[in-house]
């Protein structure tokens, strides 16, 4: 397995590269081990342990991504930004690379408890992404203490909820942990008003001829207007 450990300067292998080589060797050995002989009562434990390893490796990758951004490693390859560099190195899609860079920064700056949980394998990468997205979407006037409380709530919920259910919980932080009920109602009302405004502004009507004297019409309307029709 080629780990890229020999690509360092002047033949120097950083301890991280040696550890990664050892990890790669361990994975090689595990892959070569026949699973047919694994006792049925050990399948769950093995699958769970693999998930923990995946989370911890993802944490390491994100930590390296963040440090690479701070050190402007992208300049070595001529990438326009860190996401472009990550895309080149890992062959991720453009959107996935951008999400990865954003998550790496958040784990380092705004949701460090989530970063610790990911590094310990207590949550999955998908759960970490959900938590980052939920915290990022909070209004700017929500203070740091309340954000920390919201993060703690989501981390606790992640022990029992899968990614989909955790995402749903993250969309209801107002009601669950953040603000007084009357303030939650005000904020939610404000959000709904903004959504309705954007919907009204995006209404469109277009039409044009096709063949045989016929034509087509495309209508895009907000839900209240459709209800009237």
N, C-alpha and C positions, 0 to 999 in steps of 0.2 A: 504493500500500500504506500503510495507516494504522498507524504505529508507536507512536502515543500520545506522541510527543515533545512535543506542545504542552500536555501536562497538568501541567507543572511550575509552580512558583509564580512569579507576577509576570513571566511570559514568559521566564524563565531556562531555557535548555536546557543541562543538564549534559553534559559531553563524552561520557559513556556513551550518552546518548540520541542524540547526533549520530553516534557510531560505529554504533549500532544502525540508524539510518536509512540509513547507507551500506551496511551489510550487507543490509538489506532491498532496497535498490536493486540491489545486485549479484545477489541471488537473483531479483529480477524479470527482470533481463536474462538470467540463465541459463535461467529457465523459458521465456522467449520464444525462446531459441535452439533451432532444430530439431535433434533428436537423430538424425534420419534420416541426416544427413550425417556423423555421428561415425564415424571409422574403427573397424572391428571390434577392432583391437588396442588401442584406447584406452578401450573400455568398462570393463574391469577397473579401470584407473587412475581413471576418473571416478567409478565406484561407490565405490571405496576412499576417494577424496577427500571425497565426500559424507558417508561414514560418519565420517571424521575431523572434519568440520565439525559434524556432529550431536553428537558427543561433546564438542567444545569449547564449543558453545552450551549443552549440558546442564550443563557445568561452570560456565559463567557464570550460568545460571539458579539452580543450587544455591547458588552463592556469594551471589547476590542474596537468595535465600530465607533463608539463614543470617543475613545482615546485617539483613534485614527483621525476623527474629525478635528479634535483639538490640535493635533500635530500636523494637520493639513497634508496627510499622506497622499491624498488624491493628486497632488501636484506631481508626484513621481510617475504617475501613469497618464497625466494630462487630462484627467476627468474634470468636468466642469464643476462638479460639486461632490459631496460625500456620497449621496445616493447613487450618482453615476459610477463612482469608484466601487461601491458595494455591488452594484449591478454587474460590473465588469468581472469582479473577483468571484462572485458566487453564482452568477448566471440567473439571478432573480429577475422577475419582471420589474418594469419601471415603478409601478405602484407599490409592489411589495418591498422594493428597496427603499422607497421614500418612507413607507410606514415603519420599516425597520430602523431607519435613522432617527425618525421622530420618537419612537419608543425608547431607543437607546439614550437619547437626550433627556427624556422625561424620567427614566429610571435613575439617572444621575442627578437630576435637579429637583423635580417636583414630587415624585412618588418613590422615594428611596425605600420605603418599607416594602413596596411591591417588588423592587429590585432584589431585596434581601430574600423575600419569599421565593422568588424565581430561582435564585442562586442555590437555595436549599432544596429545590425540587418540590416545594410545598404547593405550588400552583403551576399550571401549564403556561406555555407561551401564549396560547389563545386567551387564557384568562387574564394574563398580564395586559394584552392588547385591549381587552374589554375594559379593564380598570383604567388604563390610560385614556381611552376614549371618553369614558364617563366623567372622569375628573376634568378633562380638557373642555368638555362642553358646559361646565358650570359657568354661571355668569361671572363677569370680572369682579363684581363687588362682593363675592363670597370670599371671606378672609381665609388665611392660611390654617387657622385652627379648625375651622369647619371643614375645610378640604381634607385635613388630616383625619378628622372623624369619619368623613365619607369614605376615604381610602381604607381605614380600619374596618368599617362596616363591610365593604366589598371583599376585603381579604378574608374576613371571617365567613362571609357567605360562600366564598369560593371553595371552602372545605366541604360543602354539601351540594353545591350547584354546578352543573356543567356549564360550558361556555354559553349556550343559548339562554339558559335560565338566568345566568349571571348578567348577561346583556340586558335582559328584561328588568332585572333588579336595578341595574345601573340607570335605567331610564326613569326610575321613580325615586331617585335620591331625595327630591324635594319633600315628598310625603313621609319618607321613612326616617331620615336622620338629619336633614339639613336645617330646616327653618320652621318657625311656628306655622301652624295650619293656615292662619289668615295670610301670612306672607307667601306660603306655598301657593295658595289660591291666586294671589296677585301675580306671582311670577308666571305661573302656568297660563293665566289669562293673557298676560302680555305676550307670551310665546305664541299662543293660539292666534292672537291678533296679528302678529308678525307673519305667521304662516299664511293666514287668510289674505293679508296684503300682497304677499309674494304670489299667491295663487291668482289673485285678481289681475296683477300686472302681467302674468304669463298667459292670459287668455289670448287665443289667436283664432282667426277665421281665414281660410285660404281655399281657393277653388281654381279649377282650370280645365280646359277641354282635353279629351282623350281621343277616341276614335268613334266613327259612326254617329257623329252629332251628340255624343254623350259627354259628360263631364264628371269630375270628382270634386268633392268638397271635404276639407279637413277642419274639424272644429275641436278646439281645446278649451274647456271651460272649468271653472272651479266648481266644487261639489254643490254649494248652495244654489248656483245658477242652474246647474243640471237638474236639481230637485224641482225648481220652478217649471222648467220645460217638461 
